[in-house]
């Protein structure tokens, strides 16, 4: 073990030479199939890196499924061994490289990379310094940032527009509802339970459609007879088909995912006939024009410099209590051994 000195010369942390992390021995059919806890050696930091002790990690079932399988952007994992799992999280900086000056030992930070572990490293420039390492900040790092960037930068939402958010009670979805409302839009959200519908109403959603008990297309035609101006779509499958049918003549559809078609258990799901290859649309970030309609696959801004402003906006809105970050606490998942259950819980909807 080694110790780290704080800015006043006081020892603030004793860092172990080994720590526990969730890895995949090799790629497989699902996250649960491959995830295993091992002990790994604490790495020597590069001059521009920080070592973070992880307090809370985010659960992104889709991303982790593709990572575990070695699919699409994670094809390099097909031949990899003992690759780390997890993405975003929050924690505290316990050591920094020799040239790091934007974070200090003891800082609470948001990070992205190998979140399912006791410690992780990150380029210091990629860290968000935050007031405290609470679970609410985990959702801001990817989910809120993505919703903000897609709606405000790619989608260019405007006051008075009718905006549909599918999976609106989900991680990115509940942020998207709030961001669209802050822009002065009329917001429609879909969800799959009365409990989630109540949450959406509390967040200010103007119209809530329970896809399990209501006819989504009929409701959308009633609410927006001239078509929807903007759609943030992350479900895929039949929901995407209906969304496209209800998109206005000059509407923009922003694809954020296609979770209903993810290979949750290693079994491929048949996509409905939309004449779109949704996986290709997403992973190749395609933009498709249909007369005056625009469909943005994986609708992150193509100019990534625009995302920096979204980071500041998300953090400011949260500080000003204009943006709520909801944490799913039922059930609560604690420890690395619980991560597979958490992934399955998330994918179950």
N, C-alpha and C positions, 0 to 999 in steps of 0.2 A: 504494500500500500504506500501511497505518498500523500503528503498534505499540501494544501493550497493556502496561500496567504491572501487575506483581504486587503483592501486599499489602505487600511490603517495598520497593517502589519500583524493583524490578529488572525490566527488560524481559524478558518471557517468550515473546513470540510476535510475529512479523511477519505480518500478515494480508494476503493479496493482494487487489487490487481486483476480480479476476475469479477464478472457480473453475469446475471441470468438474462437470456434473451430468447425470443420465440423465432425459430428458423424453420425453413423447409429443407429437409435432407436432400430432396430432389423434387422436381415438378410432379404434379399428380392431378387427379380429377377435381378436387375441391380443397378449400382451405383446411377443413377439418381432417381430411385425409393426410395432409402433409405436415401440419403444424406440430412442432415439438419443442420443448424447452431444453436448452443446453446452457452450459457455462462457457463464456468466451473471455478472452484476455482483453483487458482494458487497453485500447490502442494509444500509441504515442500521437499527440496532436500535431497536425500540420500548422505552419505559422499563421494561417488564416482561419483556423477552426476553433470551435468551442465544444467542450464536453458538457452535456446536459444530463442531470438526474431527472428522469421522467416521473411526473406526478399523475397525469391523466393522458390517455391516448384516445384518439378518435376511432370510430368503427365505420369503415366504408366497405360494405360487403361486396359491392361490385368490383372495386379496385383490387381488393384482396383476393377475390376469386380469380381474376385474370392474372394477378401476380403469381398465385399458387400454381396455376395451370401453365404459365409461360405463354400466354396468348397475347396477340396484338403487340402493344407497346412493350410487353414484358417477354418477348420471344427469347431474349438472351437467357432467361431462366430455364429454358428447356434442357440445357446441358450443364446448368450450374449446380453446385452442391452447397448445402448449408447456407442458403441465401436468407437474408434478414427479411422479416415481415413487419407490416405496419407502415403508417404514413404520418399523419399529423398528430400533434400532442402539445402539452404544456409541461413545463418543469422549471428547474433552476440551474443556472450556469454554475458549474463547479470547477472548471479550469478553462483557460484560454491560451491560444497560441501566441507566439512572441510578437506578432504584428497586429493583433486584434485591438481595436480601440473603440468600437461601437457598443460593446457590451462588457460588463464587468462581472467578476465572480460574485455570486449572490443574487444577480438579476433574475427576475421571473421572465420567462420568454415563451413565445409560441415557436414551434419548429415544424419542419416536414422531413420525414425520413426515419425509418426503422423505429417507429413509435412503440412497438410491442417489445419493450426491453426495459431493464432497470436504468440503463444509461444509453445515450446515443450521441453521435457527433454530428455537427452541422457546420457548413461555411457560416462564419459569424455574420456575414453580410445578408444572409437569408433569414436571420432571426428577427422576430418582432418583440421588442421589449414591452412588457405589459405591467400593470400595477401589482397584480397578484396572479399566481398560477391556479386559477379556478377552472372547473370543467366548462364553464360558459365560453371561455376564450378558445377552447378547442374548436368549437363550431364556427367561430369567426374566421379561422385561419384558411380553410378551404371552402366550406359551404357558403358562408356569407360573402366571401370575396368573389366566388364564382357567380353567385346570383347577381351581385352588384355589377360585375364586369359584363356579364352577358346582357342584362337588361338595360343598363345605362349606356354602355359603350357600344356593344354590337347592336342591340335592339333599338337604341335611341328612343326609349319610351317617352311619350309626351302626355301632358295633362289632358284628361278627358278620353284617352284611348281605352278600349276594352281589352283587358289582358287576362288570358287564361294561364293559370299555373296548375299543371298536373302534379300528382303526388304532393299536394300543397302543404300537407302537415309533416312532410319529411325534413331531413336535414337542410338541404338547400331550399326546399319549397317554402318552409315557414319564413325564411329570410326574404325570399322573393316576394311573398305576399306583402310584407311590410315595406320593402323597397318600392314596389309598384304603388302602394298606397301613398307613400311619402311623395311620389312624383305626381300625385293627383289623378291616378288612373282609376277606372272602374274595374275591380278585381274579382275574378271568378276562380274558385279553387276546387279541385276534385280531391276526394279522400275516400276511405273505405269503412268508416265507422262513425257512429253518432258522437262518440267521445272526441274523435279528431275534428269532427264538424264544429263542436263547441269551441275547441281551441282556435280554429280558424276564424270563427265569428268574433272571438275575443281579440284577435289580432287585427280585426278590421276588414276582413274579407267581405265584400259586398254580396256575393252569391256563393253558396257552398253546395256542391253536388256530390252526394254519396253514390259512387258508381255501383255499389252493391245493391242499392234499393231504388235507384232512379235511372231513367233513360238519359244518358249523358248527352246524346245528340239532340234529343228533343228539348232538353233544358237549354242547351247552348243556342239552338235555333230560336227559342223563346226569348232568351236574354239578349242575344245579338243577332237579330234577323238579317242584318246586312253583313254579317261575318265578323270575326274577331280581328282586331288590329295586330295583336302580338300574342304569341303562344310560347311559353317556356315549357318544353316537353321532355320528360325524363322517364316515361313509362315504356314507350314503344308498343308493339303489338297492336291490339285492337284500339287502344286509347290513341295511338298515333294516327291510325286510320280515320277515326272520328274527328280528331283535331284538324287534320288536313282538309276534311270535308267541310269543316266549319270556319276555315280560315278565310278572311276577307279577300277581296279581289286584289288589294295591294298590301296584304298582310305579310308579317314576318314571323316565321317559325324558328325558334332557337332551340336546338337539340342540346340537352344537358346530359342525356344518357338514354338507356333503353332497358331498364331493369327487369321488365317482365320477360325479356328474351335472353337474359344472362344465363349461362350454364350453371345454375345453382348446385345441381347434384351430378354434373357430368353428362346430363341428357340434354341434347340440343332441342330448343323450342322452335316450332314452326312459326314463321312470321306471316301475318295476314298479307294479302295482296295489296300493297300500296305502290308498286313499281319502284320502291326504294330499297336498296340494300342498307339497312339501318346501321349495321356494324361498319360497313365501308364508309358510310356517310359520316359516322362518328370518328373513327380512328384515322381517316384520311382528311378530316376537317374540311369536307367538301362544301361548297356553296352552290346551290341549285336555284336557277331562276325559272319560274313557271309564269310566263307572261309578266305581270307586275308583282307576282308573289316572290318572296325570297325565303329559301330554306337554308339555314346555317347549321351544318353539321358540327357538333362539338363547338358551340358558339363562343368560345373564348375569343377576345379581340385578337386579330391577326398581328396588330402592332402591340407587342407585349408591354411596351413602355406605358401604355394607358392603364395598366393594372396597378401601378404604383399609386396613382390617385385614388383608386378604389380601396386600397389598403387603408389609407388615411381616412377616407370617408367612412368606412365600416367601423374603424376604431373610434372615430369621433362620434358617430351616431350611437354606438354602444355606451360610451362615456356619458353622453347627454341623455341617456335612457330613452332614446327614440327608436332603438332597435333592441328587441328582446331575443336572447339566445336560450332556447328551450333544451333542457337536458332530460333525456329519457332515463328515469330512475326506477322503472318498474319492469323487470327486476334490476337490481344493482349488480354489476359485474366487477369483482375485485380480484386482482392478481393475474399473472400470465396464464395460469391454467384455465381461467374463465373466458379467454378471448374467443375460442372456437364457438362457445355457446352464444357469446355476444354477436358474433358474425351471423350465426344462424338465426338469432332473434331478429336482427336487422333485416335479413333477406326474407323473413316470413311476412314482412309487411306490418 
